[in-house]
């Protein structure tokens, strides 16, 4: 059995997150009750993660140009209050930890300041050939020094 890497303890205070991305839920993401389908949350995490990397000066294209990909290898979402159609959702994100070839990111999803869900993803840094490699130094520096300003 594979080793579990995920540590699920995302902070519930938005002040713990250096970045947030706002998005609006779409009708196509809802079920017959108007509630956002649980699978759509993963897309929201990805959107926030990509925008966070861009804000750090590392758009995903640059990461790939440096010969690295970040594969999602574990994910956990705790649904607290359903998201509904046409709500504006702030997805706060942070790098939480790094160990070996992996790093963890944590998320807080809020609507008008109310926590609706929290989540965590574990990523493996891999070469384009799929071989594990250390995450870039800038990922580790975020943990040591905080995100660049």
N, C-alpha and C positions, 0 to 999 in steps of 0.2 A: 504494500500500500504506500502511496506517495506521501511524503511529508507535508503536513498542512502548514502553510506559511502565514496565513492571514491571522492577524490579531485584531479583533473587532471591538474597538473602543473609541470610535470617533467622538471628538468633543461636541457637545451640544450647544456651545456658545459660538455665535458667528464671529466674535472677535478673535477666535483661535485660527481663523482661516484668512490667509493673506489676499485671496482673490475670489471673486464671485462673477459668474456669467448669468445673465438674465435671458430667459427664453419664454415662449408662450406655448402652452399645450395646444395641440391641434385636434380637430374633430376626429381625424382618421386614427388617432391614438386611443380613442375611448371605446368602451363597450356599450351595450344597450342601456346601461344605467347612467351613462355620461361620465363614468370614472375611467381615468387613464389606466390602460392595461399595464400590468406589472413589468412586462418586457420593455416598454418604452423608457423606463427609468434608466436602463443601461445606455440608451442613446443619449439621454440627458447627461449622464456621467461623462461619456466620451466627448460630447460637445464642450463641456466645461473644462475637461482635461486638455483638449486641443487648444482652447483659447488661453488657458493658463500658460501652457508652454509658449505660445505666441507672445504673451505679455512678458514672459521671462527673457524674450529674445531668442528663443529656440523653437520657431515654428517646426512642425513635424517634418517638413521637407528638409530643413537644415539637419535635423537629427538623422534622417535617412542618408543625407549627403555625407555624413560623417561615418557611414557604414553600420549604423545601429537601427534596430527596430525594438519597440516595446510591446511585447506580447502580453495580453491579459491572460493570467494563468489561474487566478481565483477572484471571485467577486462575492460580496454579501450586501444585501440591502435589507434594512429594517423599515417596513412600511408602518407609519404611525397614523396619519390622517390622509385619506385618499386625495389625490390630485384630480381635478375635474377639468372639463373642456374650457379653453380660453383663459385659464389662469396664468398670470405671470409668475414664473418660478425663478428664484435666485438659487443657483447651484454653487455653493461655496466649496472650494477645493484647496487641499494642501498636500505636500509631500510629508509623509508621516515617519517613514523609516527606510533604511537600506541595509541589506545584508548580502554579501556575496554578489551574485548576479541578479538579485531581485530588489525591488523597492515597492513600498506600499503608499497608496494615496488614499486620503479620506475625504468624505463629502458630507455636506449638510444641504438638504433641499428645503427651502422656505418659501412661503407665500405670505406677503405682507408681514414678515417677521415671525410667522408661526412655523415651527418645525413640522414638516410633513413626512420626512424620511431622512435617514442617515445611511451611509454606505461606505464601503472600502473596496479597493481593487489592489491586487498584487500583480506586478508586471515583471516579466523576465526581460533583461536586456540581452538581445541576441544579435549576432551578425546576420547579414543578409542570407548567409548560408544556413542559418538556424542554430549556430553554435552559441552557447552561453558566453557572455562577456560581462565585465564589470559595468555598472551604469556609468555614464559620463561623470567627470569630476564635478560639473556644475550641479548635478543632482545631489551628490554628497555634500557640497558646500552649502546648499540650501538648508540642510539639516544642521550643519555646524554653525552657520552664520545667519541664517534666515534668508528669505528671498532677496534678490538684488533690488535695489530701489531705483 
